[in-house]
Amino acid sequence: MILEYIRYRISEHEAAEFEAAYARAARPLAQSPVCHDFELSRCVEEPRHYILRVHWESLDKHLKDFRSSDEFRAFFAEIRPYVDAIEEMSHYTLTEVVGTGAGAPAPPTLYDWAGGGEAFERLFHRFYELVRADELLSPVFAGMTAEHPHHVALWVGEVFGGPAEYTAHHGGYENMLAHHIGRAITPEQRRRWVALLMDAADDVGLRADPDFRAAFVSYIEWGTRIAMENSQPDATPPPHAPVPRWGWGMAPPYQP
C-alpha cells in the first residue's frame, strides 16, 4: 500500500471550478484497478490549501500502470489547468503507529445491513416454500407449524445482531436445541438446507455484496453443522449456551 499526497494552493475565485474539475476527474480515478480510494480535502484555517490523498496498490502500480492508462489520461485532462498550483506531490508508507479512536462509528450489524427483521421474514418464508417442495427435506419438516418460518427468522435475526426476541419469547438456545435433538440429520439434508437457503436469498433479493454474503454463509455453514452434530442419536450437546452473535469477521462491511 502506498499513499500519495498532493497539496494545492488555489485562489478563492478558482475554488469552485477546481472542486468541480476534481469531481469530474474522480470518475476515471475511481475506475482505475490500482486505485483503492481517494479524497480531496480543503483546509479550514487556510481555505486556499487543498490536499488530495490517494491510496494506491503500490508505488509501481501508480507510476507505471496508472500513468500509462486511459484512466490517467481522462483524469489528467480535467486537472491539467491546476498543475502549476501544486506545492507538494509525495508518496508515503504507513508506519506501525495506527489505531482507531473511541469516537469512530461502529459498523452496522449484519441484521441492519441485511434490512432488519422484514428482510429475514421474507427470506425464511420463501425458504420454507422451497423446503415444502423439496423431496429430500419436505419429510423432515412435515409437521412444521405455520409460525415456524417466523421463529427461524427471529433466531437468525438475533444471531446477526438484531433484537433478542427469540430468547425473550421462544426459549433461546435451549428451545432451538430441542428442535434438533434426535432428528438424525444427514450430511445430504444439511447440504440441501444450505443450498435452498442460498436460492431463497437470491429469490428475495437479500443483500448480495460479497462481504455480507461471506459472513452470512459462514454462520449458515457453522450453524447447520452444529445442528447436524446435535441431532445424532449419540450426541451429548451442552444443555445451556448463549445464542451465538455473528459479526463481519475479517471482512469489513461493503461501502458502495
Sequence and secondary structure as in RCSB ss.txt:
>XXXX:A:sequence
MILEYIRYRISEHEAAEFEAAYARAARPLAQSPVCHDFELSRCVEEPRHYILRVHWESLDKHLKDFRSSDEFRAF
FAEIRPYVDAIEEMSHYTLTEVVGTGAGAPAPPTLYDWAGGGEAFERLFHRFYELVRADELLSPVFAGMTAEHPH
HVALWVGEVFGGPAEYTAHHGGYENMLAHHIGRAITPEQRRRWVALLMDAADDVGLRADPDFRAAFVSYIEWGTR
IAMENSQPDATPPPHAPVPRWGWGMAPPYQP
>XXXX:A:secstr
 EEEEEEEE  GGGHHHHHHHHHHHHHHHHH TTEEEEEEEE SSSTTEEEEEEEES HHIIIIIGGGSHHHHHH
HHHHGGGGGGEEEEEEE   S     TTS     HHHHHTHHHHHHHHHHHHHHHHHT TTTTTTTTT  TTHHH
HHHHHHHHHTT   HHHHHH HHHHHHHTTTT    HHHHHHHHHHHHHHHHHTT    HHHHHHHHHHHHHHHH
HHHHHTSTT    S         TTS     
